[in-house]
Amino acid sequence: MSSHRVAATCFIAEKTVKNHVNRIFAELRCTGRAEAVAKWLGTASGRTARRPDGV
């Protein structure tokens, strides 16, 4: 979900959601939501993700 949608669902400010997300990223040492989810699921490879076409 987007930060805006999470905020609306939880009845908190969008800035609060962004702060929490950034703290999670720092704790997991990742830079994006997809990478954080991959680490949480245990599917992160430990290296920079690359697209299937090699980019």
C-alpha positions as CSV (number, residue, x, y, z in Angstrom):
1,M,0.0,0.0,0.0
2,S,1.1,3.6,-0.5
3,S,2.0,5.7,2.5
4,H,-1.1,7.7,2.0
5,R,-3.3,4.6,2.1
6,V,-1.6,3.2,5.2
7,A,-2.0,6.5,7.0
8,A,-5.7,6.6,6.2
9,T,-6.2,3.0,7.2
10,C,-4.4,3.5,10.6
11,F,-5.8,7.0,11.2
12,I,-2.3,8.5,11.5
13,A,-0.4,11.2,9.5
14,E,1.3,10.2,6.2
15,K,4.6,11.7,7.6
16,T,4.4,9.3,10.5
17,V,4.1,6.3,8.1
18,K,7.1,7.6,6.1
19,N,9.1,7.9,9.3
20,H,8.3,4.4,10.4
21,V,9.1,3.0,6.9
22,N,12.4,4.9,6.8
23,R,13.3,3.4,10.2
24,I,12.5,-0.1,9.0
25,F,14.7,0.5,5.9
26,A,17.5,1.6,8.1
27,E,17.2,-1.4,10.4
28,L,17.1,-3.8,7.4
29,R,19.8,-1.8,5.5
30,C,17.7,-1.5,2.4
31,T,16.5,1.3,0.2
32,G,13.0,0.4,-1.0
33,R,9.8,-1.4,-0.1
34,A,10.4,-4.3,-2.5
35,E,13.9,-4.9,-1.1
36,A,12.5,-4.8,2.5
37,V,9.8,-7.3,1.7
38,A,12.4,-9.6,0.0
39,K,14.5,-9.5,3.1
40,W,11.5,-10.1,5.3
41,L,10.5,-13.1,3.2
42,G,14.1,-14.4,3.2
43,T,14.4,-14.2,-0.6
44,A,16.8,-11.3,-0.8
45,S,20.1,-12.3,-2.4
46,G,22.3,-9.9,-0.5
47,R,23.4,-8.1,-3.6
48,T,21.8,-5.4,-5.7
49,A,18.7,-6.6,-7.5
50,R,18.9,-6.7,-11.3
51,R,16.2,-7.0,-13.8
52,P,15.9,-10.2,-15.8
53,D,17.3,-8.4,-18.9
54,G,20.5,-7.7,-17.0
55,V,20.0,-4.0,-16.5
